[in-house]
Structures are given as C-alpha cells and as structure tokens.
Amino acid sequence: MPTPLLPTLTIARELPAKADVLIVGLTDAGLRDVPEPTARAFAKRYGTSVAEMAVSVGAKATAGHTRTLPAAGAGPRIVVVGIGADEPSPEDLRRAAGAGVHQAAGLAEAARLSVAVSLGGTEPEQAQAVAEGALLGTYRYTPISSVPETTGGIDTLTVVHPARGKSSDLAAEAAAVARAVLMCREWVNIPANLLYPASFADEVVRLVAGTRVSAEVLDEQALAKGGYGGLLAVGGGSSRAPRLVRLSYRPRGAKFHLALIGKGITFDTGGLNLKPAEGMYTMKCDMAGAAAILAATHAIAELGVKINVTAYGALAENMPSSTAYRPSDVLTIYGGKTVENGNSDAEGRLVLADALARSAEDHPDLVVDVATLTGACVVALGERTAGVMSNDSEVTDQVLAAAESAGEAFWALPITDEIRPKLESKVADLRSVSGDRWGGALVAAAFLREFVPENTPWAHLDIAGPAFHDGKPYGYVSPGGTGASVRTLIALAQSLAG
C-alpha cells in the first residue's frame, strides 16, 4: 500500500515553455491572468481572444464549470474553469484548481502531461491554495485489478503566480499538506479486508519510519493488560484484534502540547445492533478520523511545526459473533470509569473514550478528537459540513478559525445542559447512549466529555458527513474518502505553535 505519488510541483512567475495544458479561471468579470505569450499565440492562430472563444464554446463563471479550448500551434491546450466569485477566496481558488486539474487529467489518455495553472491573485496564501487544490485534484484511487492500468496522468504541475516570498517554501508546504490529505483518502478507500486494525497500524508505522515521529502500537494483549475496555469490547466480535497506535512528535523549542484522538473503526457492521445492508456498504470509511489525525501528525512533523503532538488512533473492527459485546454489557474504560453499553452500533465513542482517558496522562494543553461519529450530525449539517463541539468557547473559535484558514466547512454545535442527564445509568457510571433519538450528535459529545479532565480544553470534530463522498467529483474532491479535517488539524497546529 504505497503512499500516493504527487506530481512534481513548482510555483513560477511565468508559464513553462513545454506545458501541455494551461488552466485559466473565469469569473463574471472575465478571464483572469491568461499568460501573455499564450494570449498572443491564440489571437494569431484563431483571430480571436481566449476569452471570446471560451464564451463561444459555453464556458461559464459558475464554480467548477469547465470547458477545453484547442492549442494554438505548439502552445498548450487551455482548460477554462469557473471560479465563481469576482474576488475569490483562497478556497474558491483551491476548488477551481482542483476542478481544472481533474479536467486536464482527462485529456491525458496514455500520455504523461505537464500542466500549468494560472488563476490570478498576488498573495502567497492564494498561490498555496491553488497549489494544494491542483495537487488534490490529481488524486484517483487505483482499482485493485489483474489488468494493469494504461491511462496517462499528470507528471508536473506549475502554478503561475507572482507570489511574494520564497516560492519553493510555498510549494513544499502545499505538497506536505496535500500528501497528508491524499494519504488519508487512500487509507479510507482501501477495502476493509485489506486494511484492518493490525495492517492499518503497520501502515502508520511504515509511514513515520525514519521521521521525527515515534510510534508505539498496543496489541490485544497490551490492551488487556492496560485495561482498555472500550477497544477490547468493540473489537471482541472480530477475528481481527484491535490496536491502539500512539504517535509522538517532540520538536526542540516547542511550548504547546496538542493531543489528537481518532476513531479508527476499520469496518462497522453495527455489531449485534446490526446495520441494514444499504447502511453498511460504505462503512470501510469509519476509520476516517484516525486516518486524519495520523496523517496530519506526520505532516505537522514534515513541516517542522514547533508544537508537541501526541496522536492516538483507536483501531477496531465492529463485527457480530459469539464473542461480540452486547447491549446492556458494562464496560470498564481505561482509568476505571464504567459504561453501560446501550447500542453496539454506538461503538466509536467507546474506543475514543479509552484513547481520551489515556491521553490525559500526557498532560496536553489541548485535546482534539476526530470521528465519523453520528448520523445525527449529518442530519443537522448535511454531507459537506462537519460539527465542532467543545468544553471551551475559545477552543471552538480556534478550531473554526483554523478550518476557515484551511478552507474546510465546520459549524459549532452546543453541548446543552439537558443532555448529560440522558446518560445516567442504573448499573454503571454512565450509559453510552440516551433513551431517545433527539440531539444524537450532542449526546455523543457529552459522553466523550466525561473522559476529558475537567480543566483540559477539548474539542470534538464530528466528520460523519464530509469524510466520504459517494457521488461525482467536485472541486478537488474525488469519489471516496475526502481527507476531511486533515488541513484543519495542520492549520490548528500551526496557529497554536505561534
């Protein structure tokens, strides 16, 4: 399972001489920054401007809309992509770059292309956004097949941009962020018979080998010895035993300690509370939270961010069998708190509880957990917006600011006072679910809060909606795993490092 390969990326002030495809952006105000040599060659060859021909073939400023124009002699073919806003945000540019590159890749046939992207703008963050979007737009999961692929692709990407600052640094940061997102996507997309707790843990260990990140993996014997009752219960119904992966990054000079916790259910049948068949097919994506925090930690180290990070990937497969845990079972979570299991399909909060309780021993300054946790969050916020719930309003603001900077959609939800009483149990310290269906995302967050020390700032990111895309590509998002929250976690770490 190799790390996804990225095209070679450069950020340059001028269009490279041997570009096969040039991507330019269209707003209601017109085309943006068509390189002068291309504009001259086009007018000479066709007797019209790039803008006029674009309009004649139906190009629109609508975000993500694409049209392809012919090459002018030896020049590049031109992909015109709609940007939407006349004064686009970095995220508008990121999405347009992704859509344009996806269209350009479709022109490759069996060839390997050199693609240039010129979407305008003058600020460094605009150049980096275009670079990230372009790299993300190149991703496609390679099918598992006996027939080797013969299609071409994109070998080199050049972002044409007069960015102030060192362009090589901007390119390196964009590549590190994109690699992390694509690594997360790749893990999510791998079928569950190939990516299960032990093999997932092995993949993570291989990823960080030789880096400044150290890795520790607890197997089922170590989990039993340590008292990780949530992981052992959820993973007890599967022949593939659970794992807890702990990554540690400790750069010299770091003053802030961030703990990242990820739900890693490599396949979720619902256990004895079995899901319906149509709700089970995409459940290989239920480890997207763990994939996000583990990939983000690697990227934070690669970027040299001066922040201490401890990451916990809680990995298990939730299966029904004679050894599966039952509704009404009482489980002892790491540290001793007991939980009455109310629903074996509410398994994610149980493995997270173990990891949250263990992370307290690291004495972090902030704890953030990420999980495809509740369908209720999807009902509330839709498929493209994640929820953030916290015990600290300042932390909520920090997460939302990081998400805005990264270009990801998050929305704050409350943990209201009436929620916690719903978790009262007559046979344990608390129950895993409430007795009604209302406010399911808030109930799950209230449960998780019980395993965070009272004075420790904490945020819970529910990415159940945006973590997996089951439709056609849009922007820089391909079908399958999306890498949701990876960019936000990296931006959060950078902001906390100062």
N, C-alpha and C positions, 0 to 999 in steps of 0.2 A: 504494500500500500504506500506508494511513493508520495512525497509532498508534491502538490500541484505545481507545475512549472509555469513561471511567468515569462512573457516576452521581455526582451531587453528594453529598458525604459530610459529615455533621456528627455530632458527639458531644454529646449533650444530657442533662440530668438528667430531663427529662420527655418524655412521649410527645407528638409533634406533633399538633395538632388535626386535620389533614387527612390522616392516614396511611390508605392504602387497605388495607394488610396489616400485621399485627403478628406477629412471630416470637418465640415464647417457648420456653424449654428445659424438658425433662423429665428428671429423674433418678429413681432408685429412691426417693429421699426426697420426691419430688413436684415440682410445677411451681416454677420459680424466677422471682421478680420479675415477676409479672403487674402492670402498672401499675394503680393503684387505680381510676382512672376507668373503665378497661375492665372490671375485675372487678365494679364496681358495676352498670354498664350491662348486663353479661352476666347477672348474677343477677336483675336486674329484668325483663329481656326473657324469659328462659328458665326462671326459677325454679330454677336450679341453678348451680353454680360452673363456671368454665372447666375446672378440674381434673376434676370429675366428668364433664362432657361429654366431655372428652378421653379418659378411660378408657372411656366407653361406646362411643366410635367406634373403639376399638382402638389408641389411642396407646401407644407403648412407650418405655421409657427407653433402649433399645438405640441405640447411637451411629448417627446418620444416619437413623433411622426417622422418617417424617413423617406427620402427619395434618392435615387442614384443617377448621376449625370455621367456622360461619356468623358473619356480623357481627351485632352487637347494635344494631339500628337504624342510625343514621348512623355507628356506630363501624367500626373496621377488621375485615376477616376475620382469623382467627387461624390461623397455622401453628404446630403443636406439633412440635418436633424433639427427638429423643432425644439427650442429651448423653453418656450412659454413666456416668461416674464421679460419685459424690455430691459429691466435691470436685475439680472438673475442673481440669486444667492449662490454660494458655493455648492449647495445641494442641488440646485437646478442644473448647474454645470456638470456636477458629478453624474446625475441621471442622464443628461444629454450625451455625455461622453460614452457612457455605458451602452446606450441605445445605438449610437453611431457605430461603435466598435462591433457590436453584435451584428449590425447590418453589413459592415465591412467584412467580417469573418465569413459571411455567407457568399462573398464573391471569390473566396479563395479556391474553391473546387479542390484540386490536388496540389495547388501551389502553396508556398510559404510567403506571406506578404509582409511588406514594410508599410506601416500605417502611420500617418501624421494626423494630429487633432489640433485644430485651430478654432477655439470657441470664444476668443476675446478675453478682455479683463487685463488688469495690470498688477493686482496684488498677489503676493506669494501664496496666500491661502486659496486663491482661485486656481492657480497653477497646480497646487497639490490636489485639490478636489477633482480637477479634470484628469490628472494622472491616476488617482485612485479609481475614479469611475471607469476610465479606459481599461485599466488592468482587470477590474472586477467584471467588466463586460466581455472579457475573453474566455471566462470560465464555462466549461461544459463538462458534465460528468461523463467519463468514458464508460460505455456499456461493457459489461462482462460478456465476452463473446469469443467463440472459436475462430471467428473471421477477423483478421487484423483490419484496423481502420486504414482507409486510403485517402481520407479527406485531408485537405490542407489546413492552414491556420495562420496565425499572426506570429511572426518571429521578432519583429521590432516595433516599438511604439515611440513616437516622438511627439511630445506636447509642445506646440509652437506658442511661446508665451514670453513677453518681455519681463519676466519676474525679477524683482529686485532680490538681492541676496544670492547665495550660492545654489545654483540650480541642481548640482549633484546632491546636496543635502536634502533638498525638497524631493528629488526623485527617490533617494534612499528611504526616506520616511514613508513616502507613498507606497513604495514596494513592500516595506515591512508590514504596514497596515493591511495592504491587500493580501499578502501571503497569509496573514493570520485569519482573515475573513474566509479565504478560499480553503485553508486547512480545516476550518470549522465546517464549511459546506461539505467538504469531501468526507469527513467523518460522519456527518449526518446522513449523507447519501449512500454510504456503504451498507449493503444488506445486513440484517441482524444475525444471519448465520455466519457472517464473516467478521463482524465487529460486535463482540460480546465483552463482558467485563474484563476478562483476562487479556484478550487480544487488544482491547482499547487501551488498557494500562500499558501493554508492551509498546503500542504505537506512541504513546506520550513519552515514555522513557527514551525511545529512539529519537524522537523529535528534539528533546533537550540535551541529548548526549553531546558532550564537548562544548556546551554553552555555560554561561554563568548561573544557570538554573540547576539546582539539585533536585533529585526525585526520590521519593520513598513510596513503596507500594505495600499496603497491608492486604494479605490474602485472607481466606476464611478462617484459618487457624489464628492468625494475629487479631482478626476482628473479634473472634470469640474470646480470646484472652483479654482483649481490651474492653469488652462489654459494649460493643456496637450493636445494640438490639434492633435498631431500625433497619440497618443494612442486612443483617442476618435474617430477619423476618421476611423482608421483601424479596430477597434473593433465595430464600429457602425452598421455594417451589420449583426452582430451575436446576438442571444438571450442571449449569454454568454458574459457578460460585461468584459471589460479589467481591468487589475490590474497593479500596479507598486509596486514591492517588493523592499524594501531598507533594506539591512543588514549592520550593523556597528560593527566592531571589533576594540577595542581600548586597547591594552595591555600596561601595565605600562612600561615606558622606551623606547617606540617606537619613532623614529625620522622621519621616512619616511611615507608618506601617499599615498597609491595606491587606485585609483578608478577603479572598474571593472564594465563594462556595458555589458549586454547580451540581444540579440534578443530572445524573447520568443513567437513566433507565434505558438500557440498550434495546429493549423491546418491552412494550407494555400491553399485555393481554387483558389487564384488569384483574388478574389473579382469579380467585374464586368468585369475585363480583365481575364476571366475565363481560367484556365489552361486546356489543353487537358486531357482526362481521364487517360492516361498512365503516365502523369506527376504529377498526384495528389495523387496517392495511398500511396506513402511514406511520404507525407507532414505532418504527425504527428511528423516528425523529425525536423521541422523548429523552434523548441524551444531549439535546442541543445546548442546554445550559452548561453542562460540564464541558462540552466541546468549546463553547465560547470562552469560559474562564481559563481553560488550559491553553488554548491558542493565544488568547490575549496576554497571558503571563509570559509566554515565550516572546511575543512581540515587544512587550514592555522591556524585557531584558535585552533584546536585539537592538532596541532604540537607545539603550543606556539611560533610561529614565531613573533619576535618583530617588527611588522610593522602595522601601522594603515591601515585598509581596509574598504572602503565603496563600497558596491556592489548594483547595480540596475538591477533587472530583469524586463524588459518591456514586459508584457504578454498581448496578444490579440489573438483573432481568426478572421481570414480574410474570411468573407463569403459574397456572393451576396444576396441582398434582397432589398426591397423598401427603407431601411434605410442605405444602403451601400454608401460609398463615391464614387465619380465619377471622371473619368479623366477630367481635367480642373478645378476641385474644387481648391479653395485657402484655405489653412490651416494655422492656426496660431500656431506655435510650442511654447513650454514653453519658456518664456522670451521675446516673441514678434516677432521673425523673421517669415516671411510668406513664404509659399512654394506653388507653383503651382503643383498639382498632375498630373504627366504625364502618369502614368500607375499604376493601382491599384494592380498589381502584383509586384510592387516595394515597398512593404509595410514595409519591415524590416527597411529600412533606416529612415522611418518616426517615428517609435516607438523608435528607437535608438536616433534620434535627440532630442526627448523630454528628454530622460534619460541623454544624454550627456550635454544638456543645464542645466539640474538640477544639475548634478554633479559638475559643475563649482562653485556652491555656497559652496561646501565643501572645495574648495581651495586645491585640491590634487597636489602632486608633479609629478604624472604621471597618465594618463588615458589610459586604455586599453579596447577596446570593442571587443566582440567576437560574430560572427554571421555566420549562414549559408546564406550568403547574395546573391551571384551571381553565376549563371550557367557559366558566363564568366570565373570565377576563376577556375572552374572545367575544362573548355576547355583549359585553359592556363597551368594548373599544374597537371591535372589528378585527380584521385579519392583518392589518398593517401597522397597528399601534400597540405598543407594549405598555403595561401598567407599572408604576413605581409606588411602593408603599413603604413607609419608614416610621421610625420612632423619634425622628428629629426633623423639623421643618427645614433647618439649614442644610441637612444632608439631601433632602428632596430637591432643594434648589440647586445644589451642586451637581446632582445626577442629571437634572433637567438641562442645566447649562452645558454639561459635557455632551449630552445627547444632541442638543441643538448645534454645538460646535462640530460634532461628528456627522450630522445630517440624518440622525435616526429619530423616529417618532416615538415619544414616550408621553404618558399622561399620568398625572398624580391622582391617586385614589386614597381615600381615608381608611383608617382602622378605627371605626367609631366605637363609642363606649359600650353600646349594647351587644357587641359581637362576642367579647370574651366570655360572658356567662353562658353562651351557647355551647361552649366547650367543656362545661362541667361534667364530671363523671362520678358515678356512684361506686366505681370499683377501682379507679386509678387516679393519678394526679390530674389528668385531663383526658378528654376524648379527642380523636383525630379529626372528626367532622361534627357539624352541628346536626340538630334534629330536623332542620327544614332546608329548603333549597335556596333561600334568599342570601344574597351577598356572598356567594361562594368564594370569590377572589379575596374578599376581606377576611373571611373566616380562615382561609389558608394562611394569610399573612399574620393574623392574630395568633394562630397556632405556632408559627415559626418564631414569632417574637418571644415566646415563652422560653426559648433556648438561647437567647442572647442576653448576656449580663445586663442588668438594669441601666448601668451608666455607660454602656458601649453604644456609640452611634451605629445605626444599621439601616440598610435599605434592601428591599426585596423587589427584584425585577421579574415580573411575570411576562414571559415572551411567548406564551402559548399561541398567540395569533400570528406574529410575524416570523417565527422561526422556520416555517416551512411553507413554500409556495407551490400550490398544486395546479397552477394554470400556465398560461403562456408567458414568455419572458417580458419584462418591462424594465425600462431604465437599465440599471446594471444588475438587476435581479434575474437569475436564471431559474428554471423549474427545479424544485427540490429544496434542499437546505439553503438558507439565505445568509447565515453567519450573523444573524441578528444579535445585537448588543456588543459585539467584539469591538467595533470602532468606539462606542460609547465608553467601554471599560478602559481602553487605551487613553482616550481623551481625559477621562476622570483621573487616571493615574498621573498624567502629565500635569493636570491642574493642581493636584494635591502635592506634587513634588515641588511646585513653585518655579 
